[in-house]
Amino acid sequence: MTGYGNASGQGMNQGWIYDDRIDRTAQELTVLEYYTQRYRHSSQAEWQARLIAGQIYLDGKPTHADMRLKLGQQLTYHRAPWQEPEVPLNFEVLYEDADLLIVAKPAGLPVLPGGGFLENTLLTQLKQRYPQTPPVPIHRLGRGTSGLLLLARSSQARAHLTQQMRDRKIQKVYRALVGAGEIPTRFTVTQAIGKIPHPTLGYIYGATATGLTAHSECQVLHRYPTVTLLEVTILTGRPHQIRIHLAAAGFPLVGDPLYGIGGIPQQQTVYEDNKLVVPGNGGYWLHAYHLTFIHPTTGKSISQICPAPTPLLEPDDFFAPVPSSRSVDSSDL
């Protein structure tokens, strides 16, 4: 996928070029069949209109709906500029050095392009601030999730931090809000997470018997009359892990429009404002609160905290000064 134009922040973007290389599963399909089957977010009539408008090329030349595809050919879809949804673009840098960056992402801001977002993303904002060497995210953070995001600023740091992720040496602690009820003070969720077929998106992640292993440690911080505040430490980093795990355990996040009890996405009939609910929809309360890892160059332990938004504060926090975002390393201990 390649783009063109500049990043303009909110509003109309500059369009995008989507590239596809034809593999064995797609050869002999027509161009129209390929797009209709592969990208179900648009109808056959919509793809037909784009072909008629000359927005789709085959090996660099205009093509038509009935052209049969051959192995190795390249399709390009020139998507015209579109109006992106408005999102909060401001973010705070909590820690920065030559190797890495830690930012506090606001809820509602996508990290990477996708789902109708191209320029209104954290990645685009970072490219504007660091045009020579844009930082690279080390882990995921959902659009509706706020809090700490770790990024690498060098290839060496990226490799080192990525290996720490694989070795489970990066500790990530979240605050989450679920409903009231008989929730154990401490509980563990190891439900596997995998892809589930989706009629529009192709697939979506959820609780499955054949998915990848996932591990979340959960603890009740406070029980309110109608909601419960949890602390969740994740030992793996599967897509939407906390949302899926808490729902699978019977305690879905308050306000989550997608994952209900059982951890299976509600994908058939759930709509908001006449639009299909997708994983990027927000409305839930989830915050990346505490991050601990080893600095890739110094070897020191780095611990970073990002204060939680009001609904995710513990009772004592309401009567004490809100701590500033802070980080310490082993030399401070």
N, C-alpha and C positions, 0 to 999 in steps of 0.2 A: 504494500500500500504506500503510495507516494503522494505528496501534496504539492500545492503551488500557492503563491500569494503570500501575504503576511498575516501575522496574528493581530487581530484588531480588538480582542477582548469581547465585550458584550456586543450583541447585535449580529448583523449579516457577516458571515465569514467569506473567504475567498474561493470556496469550492475545494474539491479534492479529486485525485485520480486514484482509482482502485485497480490494482493489477492482479491478474489470475493466470497461472500457468496450468495448462490442460494436462491432467494426469490420466492414467489408464481407466479410472472410474468414470471419467467425463468424455472420453473420446467417442465419437459417433453421435453424441447428442447434438441437437441443433443449438444455436446460440440462445434462442428463446427458452428452450427446455433447460439449458444450463442455468441461466439466471433465475428462472422460475423455481427450479428445484433446489438450488443452492442458497438463494437469498429470499426466504419466504416472507420477509418483512414487507415486500412489495408484491402486488398481484401480477398476474400474467399480462393484463391490460396495461399496467404501469410500465413494465419492462418493454412491452411492444411500443409504447409511446416514446420511450427513451431511444429505442433503436431507430424509429422513424425520424426522431429529432437529430440523429447523428451523434449521439453522446457515447456510443459504444464502438470500439475499434477492435479489429482482429489483426494481429501482427502489424499494427500501425496504420491500417487502412480501414475506412468505413465498411461496415458489414451489414448483414440483414438477418432477419429472424430465422430463416430456414437454412442458413449456412451450417454444414456439418463440421464438427470440430475434429481436429487430429491431435495426436499425442505431441506434446511439446509446444503447441501454439500458445500465443499470449493474447489474452483479452484485457482490454482496458476500458473502464467505465469512467467517463469524465462527468462527475457530478457537479451540477451548477451550484453557485453560492446559495446558501440557505440561512434562514434565521434560527440561530441556536437559542435554546432556553436560557434565560438569565440565571446566573449563579453568583454566589459570593466569591469574588476573585481575590480578596485580601487574605493573606496568610502571614503568620509570624515565624521568623527564623529564630529558633531557640538555641541552636549550637551550630558553629561553623568553623571549619579549619580547611587545610589544603586537601584533606582526604575525604571528608564526609560533611553531610548537612543533615540537620534534624529540624523539621518544620512542624508547626501546629496547623493542621488542615481543618478548615471549617466544615461542618456538615453541609451537604449540598453541592460541594465542589468535586467534580470527578478528577481522579488522578491522571488517567490516560484517556485518549480519544476513544470514542465508541458510543453507541446508543444515541446518535444524533448530536454528540458533542465532538467538536474538532479543536476549536481555538479556546473555548471557555473551559479550560482544564488547567490543573496545577502544572502539568508538564509544560504547557505552552507559556505559562507565566514564568516558570523557571528558565525557559529558553530565552525569554526576553531579558531576564535579570542576569543570566550567565550565558551570553551568546557564544562564547568561545568553547566552553566545556560544560554543557548542560548536565546537571546532576541526574543520576539514574536511580529510580526507586529500587530498593532492595526487597521490599515486601508489599503486599496489597493492603489497601484501605478502601472500603466501599464508599460510594458517593455519599450515602447517608450517614456515614460514620465520621466523627470528629476525632481530633487528637494527633498523636505522634506518628510521624512518617520518617523513616530513615532512608537517606539517599547517599550514593557514592559519588565522589567527584574525581576519581581516578580509576583506571582499569585495575590497578593493583588492589585498591580498596574494595572495588566491586567484587573481585574474585575472592578476597579474604572474607568479606561480609556474607557473600553468597554461600561460602563453605560453612560459615558459622550457622547459617539458617539450616543447611542440610544436617549439620551435627547437633542441632537443637541447643546451641549455645547462646542464642539470642532469646531473651525472656521478654514476652509481651503480655502486659496485664491490662485488662479492660474493665470499665464500669458499664453495667447494663441494667436496664429497667424492665422488669417483667411484672406480671399480675400478682395479686395476693393469693394465698392458699397454703397448703401443707407442703412447703418446699423444704427439703433437708438442709440443715445448716451447711453441710459440705457434701458435694457429690461430684462424681466423675462421669463424663460422657465420652464414649469411644465409638460412637456410631460412624460407620464408613460413609464417605461422601463421594458421590459420583454424578455422572451426566444422566439426565432424564430427558427423553425425547419431548420436544416442544413443537406445536403445530406451526408457530410463526418464527421463532428464533432458531429452530433447528434442534437445540438442546438447552437445558437449564440445569443448574446444580441442585442437588437435594440429597436426602437420606436414602441410601440404596444398600442392598445386601452385597453388591459386587463392586462397590466403589473403593477408593483409596482409604487407608487407615487414617484416622484423625483422633486427636486427644485433647480434651478440654477439662481443666480443673476449676470447679465452681465453688464459691463460698458466699453465703448470705452476709451482707454488711449491715442491713437494717430492714426491718419489716414495718411498713406503713399500713394504714387501714386498707388501702386499695391497691397498692403496688409494693414491690419488693426490690430493693437495691442489691445487685450482685456484683462480686468481683470475679472475673473470669481470666484465668491464665491459660494460654493456648501453647501446646507443645508442638503443634503442627500448624501449617498455614494454608489450609484448603480454602477455596473460594466460599465466602459467606459462612465460614465455619461456625462462628458463634451464633448467628441467626438460626442456622440449621440445627446445631446441637441443642440449643435451649428449646427450640420447638420440638425436636425429637424426644427430649426428656419430658415434654408436657408443659413447658413454661415459655411460650413464645414471647418475643420482645413486644412490649407495649407499643402499639401503633404500627407494627410491621404489616404492610399490606399484602405480602407475598407468602411468608412462611407461617403456617398455622400449626396446631398440634400434630405431631407426627413427623415434621420436617420435610413434608412433601409440598412443593410449590403449588399454590392454587393458580392454575394456568388456563383453565377452560372458560370460566365465566366471570372472573374478577376484573372489573374495569374501574378506572378513575377518570372522570371528565371525558368519557367516551374513548379512552385510550387503554390498551392492554397494560396491566401492571407487569413490570419487568424488575429484575434484581436491582437496577439503579434507582428505583423509586424509594424515597425516604419516608419520614414520618415516625420512625422508631428512634429509641434513645440508646446509643452505643458510642462509647468514647475510649480511645486508646490512651490510657492514663499513665502507664509506667513502662519504660523501655530500658533494658540492661543488655550490654554487649561488650566485647573486647575491642579496643581501638586497633585498627589494622596495622598501624605503624608503631605506636608506643607500647602496645601490649597491655595497657592499663584498662581496668574495668570502668566503663562509662555507664552512669545511671541517670536517666532523664525523666522528669515528671512534667506533665502538662495538666494544670488544674481542670477539673471536670466542670461542665456547665451545671447550672443550678439544679435541675431535676436529678442529677447524678451525684450530688453532694451527700456526704454522711451528715447526720444531725449536728454533730459537733462542729462541722465546718461552717454552719450558719452563725455560730457564736464566736468564731475566731477569724482573724484576718486570712483572706484567701492567699495561699502561698504563691509566690511568683514562680513562673516556669524556671526550673533550675536543673543544673546537671553537676555532678561531682565525679571525680575519678579517684582511683585508689590512693593518690597522693594526698587527698583531702581527709582520709580516714585515719 
